[in-house]
């Protein structure tokens, strides 16, 4: 067993106490999305700390996706809606230390996407269908531009997750998708025919959209499972492919 070396413990920095209080107010709902924090000057007074301390606390909160400062606005930073940013960071951290593999992430994506599509087929609104249709149309029209295509693809799946009506599915889906993309960027070279790959992806999402629009929950879930399995199986080992096939065949 290798010997572990620790560094001397240090006192908690003052700005971290400021972060803790504001973060707790946001997470508890005492500060709701759209509300503004007090101005920087007011925070200095309320916390009895220096202005650099407040600024460092606000920087940390902004990096966590909890607040946003608007240039030229005299009020304090705005509280943002809670997103999957923290979850995304957790997934990314786990992939970096090899606690999560690509196979783990893809299997989880199958479970999330299938469930979200089934719910979306049942609960969607007309506005959400319009968003999905627009995104699929933009995917088809942008097969010549990988960046534009990727944005449209993300817009489509985001609309599906939102249509599920389940915030946890939405935030988890966004987080695991981002983690997969980060891991794939390190492992997968450019497709031999990128345009063909994008055209096939757009056609697949069109089929998924049509199933959701028709209210065909079972068909939407099954197509989502099969599409993800087809896309990622090539990049997994034998054990990963076996697990993915089992999930893709699920009811």
DRENPAGU-812955 format. One record per atom (N, C-alpha, C): x, y, z. Coordinates in steps of 0.2 Angstrom, whole numbers, padded with zeros to 4 digits, always signed. Example, Ala and Ser with C-alpha at 12.3 -4.5 7.8 and 13.67 -1.06 7.14 Angstrom:
2
+0066-0028+0039+0062-0022+0039+0066-0016+0039+0064-0011+0035+0068-0005+0036+0064+0000+0039
This chain:
251
+0004-0006+0000+0000+0000+0000+0004+0006+0000+0004+0011-0005+0008+0017-0005+0006+0021+0000+0011+0025+0002+0010+0030+0008+0007+0036+0005+0002+0039+0008-0001+0045+0006+0002+0051+0010+0003+0056+0007+0006+0062+0010+0000+0068+0010-0001+0070+0016-0006+0076+0017-0003+0082+0018-0006+0088+0016-0003+0094+0018-0006+0097+0024-0003+0102+0028-0006+0105+0034-0013+0108+0032-0017+0107+0037-0024+0109+0037-0024+0117+0037-0028+0120+0034-0028+0128+0034-0035+0130+0036-0036+0136+0039-0043+0138+0041-0047+0139+0035-0053+0139+0036-0058+0140+0030-0058+0148+0029-0057+0149+0022-0056+0156+0020-0063+0160+0021-0063+0166+0022-0069+0170+0024-0074+0170+0018-0071+0170+0012-0075+0171+0006-0080+0164+0005-0077+0159+0008-0080+0152+0008-0087+0153+0012-0086+0156+0018-0092+0157+0022-0097+0161+0019-0095+0166+0015-0100+0170+0011-0103+0166+0006-0099+0162+0002-0102+0157-0003-0107+0152+0000-0106+0149+0006-0110+0145+0009-0117+0148+0011-0117+0154+0013-0123+0157+0015-0128+0159+0009-0124+0161+0004-0128+0163-0002-0131+0157-0006-0126+0152-0006-0128+0146-0010-0134+0142-0006-0134+0142+0001-0139+0139+0005-0146+0143+0003-0145+0150+0003-0151+0154+0002-0154+0152-0005-0150+0151-0010-0152+0149-0017-0155+0142-0017-0152+0137-0014-0154+0130-0014-0160+0129-0010-0161+0133-0005-0167+0132-0001-0173+0136-0004-0172+0140-0009-0178+0143-0012-0179+0150-0009-0175+0152-0004-0176+0159-0001-0174+0164-0006-0169+0162-0010-0168+0167-0016-0170+0163-0022-0175+0165-0026-0178+0162-0032-0174+0164-0038-0175+0160-0043-0172+0162-0050-0175+0168-0052-0171+0173-0055-0174+0179-0057-0173+0185-0052-0172+0183-0046-0171+0188-0040-0164+0190-0041-0162+0196-0038-0155+0199-0038-0153+0199-0031-0146+0197-0030-0143+0198-0024-0142+0206-0022-0141+0207-0016-0140+0214-0014-0133+0217-0018-0133+0223-0019-0127+0226-0023-0120+0223-0019-0115+0224-0022-0108+0222-0019-0107+0226-0013-0109+0233-0013-0108+0237-0007-0112+0234-0001-0118+0233-0003-0123+0230+0002-0120+0224+0005-0118+0219+0001-0115+0213+0003-0109+0214+0008-0105+0219+0006-0099+0220+0011-0101+0222+0018-0107+0226+0018-0109+0228+0025-0113+0222+0028-0117+0219+0025-0121+0213+0028-0116+0208+0030-0111+0206+0027-0106+0201+0029-0100+0203+0033-0100+0210+0033-0094+0213+0037-0087+0210+0035-0087+0210+0028-0080+0208+0025-0078+0213+0020-0072+0212+0017-0069+0217+0013-0073+0216+0006-0072+0221+0001-0075+0220-0005-0071+0215-0009-0064+0214-0009-0061+0208-0012-0064+0201-0010-0066+0201-0004-0069+0194-0001-0076+0193-0005-0080+0198-0005-0086+0198-0008-0085+0196-0016-0081+0199-0019-0080+0198-0026-0077+0191-0027-0073+0188-0023-0071+0181-0024-0077+0177-0023-0081+0178-0018-0087+0174-0017-0092+0174-0023-0093+0180-0026-0097+0180-0031-0094+0177-0037-0088+0177-0038-0084+0173-0044-0085+0166-0043-0085+0163-0037-0086+0156-0036-0093+0154-0037-0098+0158-0035-0105+0157-0036-0107+0157-0043-0103+0162-0047-0105+0162-0054-0102+0156-0058-0096+0154-0056-0093+0148-0059-0097+0142-0058-0101+0141-0052-0105+0136-0051-0112+0136-0054-0113+0141-0058-0119+0142-0062-0125+0144-0058-0124+0147-0052-0129+0149-0048-0131+0156-0049-0127+0161-0051-0128+0168-0052-0125+0170-0058-0127+0176-0061-0124+0179-0066-0124+0187-0065-0118+0190-0067-0118+0197-0066-0119+0200-0073-0123+0205-0074-0125+0208-0080-0121+0215-0080-0117+0216-0085-0114+0222-0086-0118+0228-0086-0117+0234-0083-0121+0240-0083-0127+0240-0079-0128+0234-0075-0134+0233-0071-0132+0235-0064-0136+0240-0061-0134+0243-0054-0136+0238-0049-0141+0233-0050-0143+0229-0045-0137+0223-0044-0138+0219-0039-0133+0214-0038-0134+0208-0043-0130+0203-0043-0130+0198-0048-0137+0194-0048-0139+0192-0054-0146+0188-0054-0145+0181-0052-0150+0178-0049-0150+0171-0047-0152+0167-0053-0149+0162-0055-0150+0158-0061-0155+0152-0059-0158+0150-0064-0162+0143-0063-0157+0138-0062-0159+0133-0057-0154+0128-0056-0154+0123-0062-0148+0121-0064-0146+0117-0070-0142+0111-0067-0141+0107-0072-0137+0101-0071-0129+0102-0071-0127+0109-0070-0120+0110-0071-0116+0107-0065-0119+0107-0059-0115+0103-0054-0115+0096-0055-0120+0093-0058-0120+0086-0059-0115+0084-0065-0115+0089-0070-0111+0088-0075-0103+0088-0073-0102+0092-0068-0095+0092-0065-0093+0086-0062-0098+0083-0058-0097+0077-0054-0096+0071-0059-0100+0071-0065-0099+0066-0070-0092+0066-0073-0090+0073-0074-0083+0074-0078-0078+0072-0073-0078+0074-0067-0073+0072-0062-0072+0065-0061-0078+0061-0061-0078+0054-0060-0075+0050-0066-0076+0053-0072-0073+0050-0078-0065+0052-0078-0063+0057-0076-0056+0059-0076-0052+0054-0071-0055+0052-0065-0052+0047-0061-0054+0040-0062-0057+0039-0068-0058+0032-0071-0063+0029-0066-0067+0032-0062-0072+0029-0058-0079+0028-0063-0079+0032-0068-0085+0031-0073-0082+0030-0080-0084+0024-0083-0082+0023-0090-0086+0026-0095-0084+0026-0101-0089+0027-0107-0095+0023-0107-0094+0016-0105-0099+0011-0105-0104+0013-0100-0102+0015-0094-0106+0017-0088-0111+0023-0091-0108+0028-0094-0111+0034-0096-0116+0032-0101-0114+0028-0106-0119+0027-0112-0125+0023-0109-0124+0018-0105-0129+0014-0102-0134+0019-0098-0131+0023-0094-0136+0028-0091-0140+0032-0095-0136+0034-0101-0140+0039-0106-0145+0035-0109-0145+0028-0110-0150+0024-0113-0156+0024-0108-0155+0023-0102-0160+0023-0097-0164+0030-0097-0160+0035-0097-0163+0042-0096-0167+0044-0102-0163+0043-0108-0166+0045-0114-0173+0041-0116-0173+0035-0115-0179+0031-0116-0185+0033-0112-0183+0034-0105-0188+0036-0101-0191+0043-0103-0186+0048-0104-0188+0055-0106-0193+0055-0113-0191+0050-0117-0195+0050-0124-0202+0047-0123-0202+0042-0118-0209+0039-0117-0213+0045-0114-0211+0048-0109-0214+0054-0105-0216+0059-0110-0211+0061-0115-0212+0067-0119-0218+0065-0124-0218+0059-0126-0224+0056-0131-0230+0057-0127-0231+0057-0121-0237+0057-0117-0239+0064-0115-0234+0068-0113-0235+0074-0110-0233+0081-0114-0231+0080-0120-0228+0086-0124-0234+0091-0125-0232+0097-0126-0236+0102-0128-0235+0104-0135-0239+0108-0138-0239+0110-0145-0232+0114-0146-0231+0118-0141-0225+0123-0142-0219+0118-0141-0219+0113-0137-0213+0109-0137-0212+0105-0143-0217+0103-0146-0217+0099-0153-0214+0104-0158-0216+0110-0158-0213+0115-0163-0206+0116-0162-0203+0116-0155-0196+0117-0154-0192+0110-0157-0195+0104-0156-0192+0098-0158-0192+0098-0166-0197+0100-0169-0198+0100-0176-0193+0105-0179-0192+0111-0176-0188+0116-0179-0181+0114-0178-0179+0110-0172-0172+0108-0171-0170+0102-0177-0175+0098-0178-0174+0093-0183-0173+0096-0190-0177+0101-0191-0176+0104-0198-0169+0107-0198-0167+0110-0193-0160+0114-0193-0155+0109-0194-0156+0103-0191-0151+0097-0191-0150+0095-0199-0156+0094-0202-0155+0092-0209-0152+0097-0213-0153+0104-0212-0151+0109-0216-0144+0111-0214-0141+0108-0209-0134+0110-0207-0129+0104-0207-0130+0099-0211-0126+0094-0212-0119+0096-0215-0118+0102-0217-0112+0104-0220-0108+0108-0215-0111+0109-0209-0107+0112-0203-0108+0109-0197-0103+0106-0194-0103+0101-0189-0105+0105-0182-0103+0111-0182-0105+0115-0176-0112+0117-0176-0115+0119-0181-0122+0121-0182-0126+0115-0181-0124+0109-0183-0127+0103-0183-0128+0101-0175-0122+0101-0172-0122+0099-0165-0126+0103-0161-0127+0110-0162-0131+0114-0158-0138+0113-0159-0140+0111-0166-0147+0109-0167-0149+0102-0164-0144+0098-0164-0145+0091-0161-0146+0092-0153-0142+0096-0150-0143+0097-0143-0150+0101-0142-0152+0105-0146-0158+0109-0145-0164+0104-0145-0163+0099-0150-0168+0094-0151-0169+0090-0144-0164+0087-0142-0164+0083-0136-0166+0087-0130-0164+0093-0129-0166+0097-0124-0173+0098-0124-0176+0099-0130-0184+0100-0130-0187+0093-0128-0184+0088-0130-0187+0081-0128-0187+0081-0120-0181+0082-0117-0181+0082-0110-0185+0086-0107-0186+0092-0109-0191+0097-0106-0198+0095-0107-0200+0091-0113-0206+0089-0114-0208+0083-0109-0203+0080-0106-0204+0074-0102-0208+0077-0095-0207+0083-0094-0210+0086-0088-0206+0084-0081-0200+0081-0082-0197+0079-0076-0190+0082-0076-0189+0087-0071-0183+0091-0070-0177+0087-0069-0178+0081-0065-0172+0077-0064-0170+0074-0070-0174+0071-0075-0172+0068-0081-0169+0074-0085-0172+0080-0085-0169+0085-0089-0162+0087-0087-0161+0088-0081-0154+0090-0079-0149+0084-0079-0151+0078-0078-0147+0072-0078-0145+0071-0085-0150+0071-0090-0149+0070-0097-0144+0075-0100-0144+0081-0098-0140+0086-0100-0133+0085-0098-0132+0083-0091-0126+0082-0088-0122+0076-0091-0126+0070-0092-0123+0064-0094-0121+0065-0102-0125+0069-0105-0123+0070-0112-0117+0074-0113-0116+0079-0109-0110+0083-0109-0104+0079-0107-0105+0075-0102-0099+0070-0100-0097+0066-0105-0102+0063-0109-0100+0058-0114-0097+0062-0120-0099+0068-0121-0096+0071-0127-0088+0073-0125-0087+0075-0118-0080+0076-0116-0076+0070-0117-0079+0064-0115-0075+0058-0115-0074+0056-0122-0079+0057-0126-0078+0055-0133-0073+0059-0137-0073+0065-0136-0068+0070-0139-0061+0067-0138-0059+0064-0133-0053+0061-0131-0051+0054-0135-0057+0051-0137-0056+0044-0139-0057+0043-0146-0062+0047-0149-0065+0045-0156-0062+0050-0161-0059+0047-0166-0057+0052-0172-0063+0054-0176-0062+0058-0181-0067+0061-0185-0070+0055-0189-0076+0055-0190-0079+0050-0194-0077+0050-0201-0076+0044-0204-0074+0044-0211-0078+0048-0216-0084+0048-0215-0089+0053-0219-0093+0057-0214-0091+0062-0212-0095+0066-0207-0102+0068-0209-0102+0070-0216-0109+0072-0218-0114+0066-0218-0112+0060-0220-0116+0055-0220-0118+0053-0213-0113+0054-0208-0115+0052-0201-0120+0057-0198-0120+0064-0200-0124+0069-0198-0131+0067-0201-0131+0066-0208-0138+0064-0211-0141+0058-0208-0138+0053-0206-0141+0047-0203-0143+0049-0196-0140+0054-0192-0142+0056-0186-0148+0060-0186-0148+0065-0191-0154+0069-0192-0160+0064-0194-0159+0059-0198-0165+0055-0200-0168+0051-0194-0163+0049-0190-0165+0045-0184-0169+0050-0179-0167+0056-0178-0170+0060-0174-0177+0062-0177-0178+0062-0183-0184+0064-0187-0189+0058-0185-0187+0052-0185-0191+0046-0183-0193+0047-0176-0188+0048-0172-0190+0049-0165-0195+0055-0164-0194+0060-0167-0199+0066-0167-0206+0064-0169-0206+0060-0174-0213+0058-0177-0216+0053-0172-0213+0049-0168-0216+0044-0163-0218+0048-0157-0214+0053-0155-0216+0058-0150-0223+0062-0152-0223+0064-0157-0228+0068-0160-0235+0064-0160-0234+0058-0162-0240+0053-0163-0242+0051-0156-0238+0052-0151-0240+0050-0144-0239+0042-0143-0234+0040-0147-0232+0033-0147-0226+0032-0142-0228+0031-0136-0223+0031-0130-0218+0025-0131-0221+0019-0132-0217+0013-0132-0212+0013-0138-0215+0016-0144-0211+0016-0150-0205+0021-0149-0207+0027-0146-0202+0032-0145-0196+0030-0140-0198+0026-0135-0193+0024-0130-0189+0019-0133-0192+0014-0137-0188+0009-0141-0183+0012-0146-0185+0017-0150-0181+0020-0155-0175+0023-0151-0176+0027-0146-0171+0030-0142-0166+0025-0140-0168+0020-0137-0163+0015-0135-0159+0012-0140-0162+0010-0146-0159+0007-0152-0154+0012-0155-0156+0019-0155-0152+0024-0159-0146+0025-0155-0146+0025-0148-0140+0026-0144-0136+0020-0144-0138+0014-0144-0134+0008-0144-0131+0008-0151-0134+0009-0157-0131+0009-0163-0125+0014-0164-0126+0020-0161-0121+0025-0161-0115+0024-0157-0116+0021-0151-0110+0020-0147-0107+0013-0146-0110+0008-0149-0108+0001-0148-0101+0000-0151-0099+0004-0156-0093+0003-0159-0087+0005-0155-0088+0009-0150-0083+0012-0146-0082+0009-0139-0086+0003-0138-0086+0000-0132-0083-0007-0132-0080-0010-0127-0077-0017-0127-0083-0022-0127-0081-0028-0127-0086-0033-0128-0091-0033-0122-0089-0032-0116-0093-0032-0110-0098-0026-0111-0095-0021-0113-0100-0015-0113-0105-0016-0119-0103-0019-0124-0108-0020-0130-0113-0025-0127-0112-0030-0124-0117-0034-0121-0122-0031-0116-0119-0027-0112-0123-0023-0107-0128-0018-0111-0125-0015-0116-0129-0010-0120-0134-0013-0124-0133-0019-0127-0138-0023-0131-0144-0025-0126-0142-0027-0120-0147-0029-0115-0152-0023-0114-0149-0017-0113-0153-0012-0111-0157-0010-0118-0154-0010-0123-0158-0008-0130-0164-0013-0131-0163-0019-0129-0169-0024-0130-0174-0023-0125-0173-0019-0120-0178-0019-0114-0185-0016-0117-0190-0018-0112-0197-0016-0114-0198-0009-0113
